Amino acid sequence: METKYVRVPFDLELAKKITNGVAEGEIIDNYNNHYRLICFNLLDDKGRIIGLRQDNNYKETCLTFNDNGDCVQQYNLNLFLKIPEYITFKDGDIIAYDKYNTISIIQGDVKFEGSRLFAHYYVDFYNKNELSFYNVEIRKILNEARRATEEEKQYLIQALKTSKEPEAKKYLKQFFGIEEKQEFKPFDRVLVRDDSHDTWSADFYLFMVHKRYKCVGYIWKQCIPYNEDTAHLLGTNEDFNL
């Protein structure tokens, strides 16, 4: 897989990692000139970074920059970073691994360990037929990943829609804005109420009537499944969030 590079605003800590060989990337300016940074703690109020610009005559020009990457000597000259796309991944991004034929949703912060970038996951979709929600402690190397295509995202969406796991509906709403309608069977255990300020009561579902939930005890406006994820709501007026 060919690594895709993107240009991003200057970031001091990432620039240090690139300079020290911890992270892959290049330091450039807004004119696409290349730099190597040789100092980050110059005793100067205007700028602490010393950068050497590689000129066309194979010589280097010394310039000073502040922590935001703005040049002290030259107006409208700013540093940028040219980095592999995977370094920009963050919580909630949907990525794909060609090597493992896997689509994943990143969970939490991504972290460098040496020159490798690792992350945990909300869900893994392996080989387009196997969903896993319980391996968030398993880390994968982001260096081998790319952003998922729209087609791959649709594969994941369809898998989540057909999954019976409660996390599937939660992630459909959280990451794709898709809220699946809850389907009940007669005599399913449910929590019910009419308005958001009412407390949740327990009941048994029967059928729908005029877009309301006919249960053993009453006809209700709001109805959610009663299970281990919702049991704590009984007797409260807390909102239910998938």
C-alpha positions in Angstrom: 0.0 0.0 0.0 1.4 3.4 -1.0 1.5 5.9 1.8 -0.7 9.0 1.3 0.8 12.2 2.5 -1.1 15.4 3.5 0.0 18.9 4.4 -1.1 20.0 7.9 -0.5 23.2 10.0 2.8 23.3 11.9 2.7 21.4 15.2 5.7 21.9 17.5 5.6 18.5 19.2 5.1 16.6 16.0 7.9 18.6 14.4 10.2 17.5 17.2 9.2 13.8 16.5 10.0 14.2 12.8 13.3 15.9 13.5 14.3 13.1 16.0 13.2 10.4 13.5 10.4 9.2 15.7 7.6 10.1 13.3 7.7 10.0 9.5 7.3 13.3 7.7 8.9 16.5 6.3 9.0 20.1 7.4 8.2 22.5 4.6 7.0 26.1 4.2 4.0 27.6 2.4 6.2 27.8 -0.8 7.0 24.0 -0.5 10.7 24.6 0.5 12.2 21.9 2.7 13.7 22.6 6.1 15.6 20.8 8.8 15.2 22.1 12.3 18.4 22.2 14.4 17.2 24.0 17.5 14.0 24.4 19.5 15.2 26.4 22.5 16.9 29.5 21.1 17.1 32.2 23.8 15.1 34.7 21.8 11.7 36.3 22.7 10.6 36.4 19.1 11.3 32.8 18.1 12.9 29.7 19.6 13.2 27.5 16.5 16.1 27.6 14.1 15.4 26.2 10.7 17.8 25.6 7.7 16.1 26.0 4.4 17.4 24.0 1.5 17.9 26.3 -1.4 18.2 25.4 -5.1 22.0 26.0 -5.1 22.5 23.2 -2.5 23.2 25.7 0.2 21.1 26.4 3.3 19.6 29.6 4.6 19.2 30.0 8.4 15.9 31.4 9.6 14.2 31.7 13.0 10.6 30.7 13.7 8.2 31.0 16.7 6.4 28.0 18.2 3.5 28.5 15.7 5.9 28.1 12.8 5.8 31.8 11.8 9.1 33.2 10.4 10.7 36.0 12.4 12.8 37.5 9.6 10.3 37.2 6.6 6.7 38.2 6.6 4.1 35.7 5.4 6.5 32.8 5.6 5.2 29.9 7.7 6.2 26.3 8.4 3.9 23.3 7.7 4.3 19.6 8.1 4.0 17.0 5.3 3.1 13.8 7.0 1.5 10.4 6.3 -2.3 10.5 6.5 -2.4 7.9 9.3 -0.7 10.4 11.7 -3.9 12.6 11.4 -6.2 9.8 12.5 -8.3 10.4 15.6 -11.2 9.1 17.7 -14.1 8.1 15.6 -12.3 7.9 12.3 -13.2 4.9 10.1 -10.1 3.2 8.6 -9.2 0.2 6.6 -6.4 -2.3 6.6 -5.7 -3.9 3.2 -3.3 -6.3 4.8 -5.9 -7.7 7.1 -9.0 -7.0 5.0 -10.5 -5.1 8.0 -12.5 -2.0 8.5 -12.3 -0.4 12.0 -13.4 2.6 14.0 -10.7 4.2 16.1 -11.4 4.6 19.8 -9.7 7.3 21.9 -6.2 8.8 21.5 -3.6 7.4 19.1 -0.1 7.1 20.5 3.4 6.8 19.3 5.6 4.0 20.5 8.9 4.4 18.8 8.2 5.2 15.2 4.9 3.2 15.2 1.5 4.7 15.9 -1.1 2.5 17.8 -4.8 2.8 18.5 -7.7 0.9 20.1 -11.0 0.3 18.4 -14.7 0.5 19.0 -15.4 -2.1 16.4 -13.6 -4.3 13.9 -15.2 -5.6 10.7 -13.1 -8.5 9.5 -13.2 -9.9 6.0 -16.6 -8.3 5.4 -18.4 -10.9 7.4 -17.3 -10.8 11.1 -18.0 -7.9 13.5 -16.1 -7.7 16.8 -17.0 -5.3 19.6 -15.0 -6.7 22.4 -11.3 -6.3 21.4 -10.8 -2.7 22.4 -7.7 -3.7 24.3 -6.2 -5.1 21.1 -4.1 -2.4 19.5 -3.2 -2.2 15.8 -0.5 -0.3 14.0 -1.9 2.7 12.2 1.1 2.9 10.0 -0.5 0.1 7.9 -3.9 1.8 7.7 -5.7 4.2 5.4 -9.1 6.0 5.5 -12.0 3.8 4.5 -13.7 4.5 1.2 -17.4 5.3 1.0 -18.1 1.8 -0.3 -16.3 0.3 2.7 -18.2 2.4 5.1 -21.4 1.1 3.6 -20.3 -2.5 4.2 -19.7 -1.6 7.8 -23.1 0.2 8.1 -25.0 -2.8 6.7 -23.2 -5.1 9.0 -24.1 -3.0 12.0 -27.7 -2.8 10.9 -28.0 -6.6 10.8 -26.1 -7.2 14.0 -28.1 -8.1 17.2 -25.4 -6.7 19.5 -26.6 -3.5 21.4 -23.3 -1.8 20.5 -24.3 -2.0 16.8 -27.2 0.4 17.1 -25.2 2.6 19.4 -22.4 3.0 16.9 -24.8 3.5 13.9 -26.1 6.5 15.7 -22.8 7.7 17.1 -20.7 7.5 14.0 -23.1 7.6 11.1 -26.2 9.5 12.5 -28.4 6.5 11.7 -31.0 5.7 14.3 -32.6 2.3 13.7 -36.2 1.9 14.8 -36.6 -0.5 17.7 -38.5 -3.6 16.8 -40.4 -5.4 19.6 -42.1 -8.7 19.8 -45.2 -9.4 21.8 -44.5 -9.8 25.5 -41.0 -8.3 25.3 -40.0 -6.6 28.5 -39.9 -2.9 28.0 -39.5 0.5 29.9 -42.2 3.0 29.0 -43.3 6.6 29.6 -45.2 9.4 27.9 -43.0 12.4 28.2 -39.4 13.1 29.0 -40.1 14.4 32.5 -42.0 11.2 33.4 -40.2 8.3 35.1 -39.7 5.1 33.3 -42.0 2.2 34.2 -41.8 -1.5 33.5 -44.3 -3.2 31.2 -44.8 -5.9 28.5 -45.1 -4.9 24.9 -48.1 -6.1 22.8 -48.3 -4.2 19.5 -48.3 -0.7 17.8 -51.5 1.4 17.6 -51.6 4.8 16.0 -47.8 5.2 16.3 -48.0 4.4 20.1 -46.9 1.4 22.0 -49.7 -0.8 23.3 -48.5 -2.7 26.4 -50.2 -4.8 29.0 -50.6 -1.8 31.4 -51.3 1.1 29.1 -50.7 2.8 25.7 -47.4 4.7 25.8 -45.6 7.3 23.7 -42.1 6.2 24.5 -40.9 2.6 24.7 -37.4 1.1 25.0 -36.1 -2.4 25.6 -35.6 -3.5 29.2 -32.2 -5.2 29.5 -28.9 -4.9 31.4 -28.1 -1.6 29.6 -31.4 0.1 30.5 -32.3 -1.5 33.8 -30.7 1.4 35.7 -33.3 3.8 34.2 -36.3 2.2 35.9 -37.9 4.7 38.3 -35.9 7.6 36.9 -36.6 10.2 34.2 -33.1 10.0 32.7 -32.9 10.1 28.9 -32.0 6.9 27.1 -29.1 7.2 24.7 -28.0 4.3 22.5 
